[in-house]
Amino acid sequence: MSIETHKPEGTDLERFPVPDPGIEEHIERWTDADADAGNRAYRQVLMMLGAVPVLAIVFVVLYFALPRNSFVDIFGMEFDATTFLLGLTGGLATLLIGIACIHWAKTIMGDEEIAEDRHAAASPPEAREVFAAEFAKGAEQSGLGRRKLIGGALGGALGVIAVPAVVLLADMGPWPTSAVRKETIERTIWAEGVKLVNDITRRPIRASEMEIGQLVNAQPENLWEHHGADFQVEKAKSSIIIVRMDPSRIKIPESRQDWQVGGILCYSKICTHVGCPISLWEQQTHHLLCPCHQSTFDLGDSGLVVFGPAARALPQLPITTDADGYLIARSDFTVPVGPSFFERDSNGDFKEGDR
């Protein structure tokens, strides 16, 4: 024989089937029990927040004072000084704000433990009134009433930490005036007399050693005079390919007769669509295929586009040979290399029918 016990609906037994364990016995914090310890924690929070404006000022000073090509050596490794020091000061300032807030919450703010029953998602007016009262109570427990400097220090730290972020907006790039473009994206380090060298071995390339159908990836000899980010920027703009074709099977415009050496032609390696490096060479058709979006250029006809989204011919580098028979540049590219940009003047690009 069994006896079933029915729990009446709506009773506390139905709502709370598990006994309420209650709140554990409160253990007073050491900063509450010891006034000196509380004051030390207070000073520590102020010191951390006070260091933030100093680091922010150092950040701004370093941003303007450090040369762009400076480096620091750490454990035998070379780091860009601007990136390293700005990251160190900006990151430390942000970290100190976080540590100060955590220290403040754990050692100074109220340590009273509370418990409340779950309630419906919607907040009735009575609950909002209770929230307002609790918020006021929490504000009182934050200690700002007795230790007002923390509020000012936190506000000042959060306000000043925004200054480095505003300064960094300048790193989005200089205003693209005509003068700035001529000194940056519209020029490379190619110049009259600069040797063409293999991009792996860095050996100069003799015209007599080039075979028909051969393609060589190359760079200017003076590229390795640059370092760090400057090296990468110049390499991205000055990378070239050298090809040799049978002069009787290619079109060499009258205006470019002196840009080649016995069918040896030199073009920018950077696709004019979105700037991908190109080296997929079809010897029989003289076509160069970009692997990114399949733009195809006819190197046997001045680098004209024959297929794909690219809208401009590959820029050609005028070349000749020196007294020892090595390939050298006659000048820089006559038009900007790489993808198009809004302010670019396309009048100098080679088009079908140009001579």
Secondary structure as GFF3:
##gff-version 3
##sequence-region A 1 355
A	DSSP	alpha_helix	12	15	.	.	.	ID=ss1
A	DSSP	alpha_helix	30	33	.	.	.	ID=ss2
A	DSSP	alpha_helix	35	65	.	.	.	ID=ss3
A	DSSP	beta_strand	71	74	.	.	.	ID=ss4
A	DSSP	beta_strand	77	80	.	.	.	ID=ss5
A	DSSP	alpha_helix	81	107	.	.	.	ID=ss6
A	DSSP	alpha_helix	125	141	.	.	.	ID=ss7
A	DSSP	alpha_helix	148	160	.	.	.	ID=ss8
A	DSSP	alpha_helix	162	168	.	.	.	ID=ss9
A	DSSP	three_ten_helix	169	172	.	.	.	ID=ss10
A	DSSP	alpha_helix	178	183	.	.	.	ID=ss11
A	DSSP	beta_strand	196	198	.	.	.	ID=ss12
A	DSSP	three_ten_helix	207	209	.	.	.	ID=ss13
A	DSSP	beta_strand	215	220	.	.	.	ID=ss14
A	DSSP	three_ten_helix	221	225	.	.	.	ID=ss15
A	DSSP	alpha_helix	228	238	.	.	.	ID=ss16
A	DSSP	beta_strand	240	244	.	.	.	ID=ss17
A	DSSP	three_ten_helix	247	249	.	.	.	ID=ss18
A	DSSP	three_ten_helix	254	259	.	.	.	ID=ss19
A	DSSP	beta_strand	264	268	.	.	.	ID=ss20
A	DSSP	beta_strand	280	282	.	.	.	ID=ss21
A	DSSP	beta_strand	287	289	.	.	.	ID=ss22
A	DSSP	beta_strand	296	298	.	.	.	ID=ss23
A	DSSP	three_ten_helix	299	301	.	.	.	ID=ss24
A	DSSP	beta_strand	304	307	.	.	.	ID=ss25
A	DSSP	beta_strand	319	321	.	.	.	ID=ss26
A	DSSP	beta_strand	327	329	.	.	.	ID=ss27
A	DSSP	three_ten_helix	346	348	.	.	.	ID=ss28
###
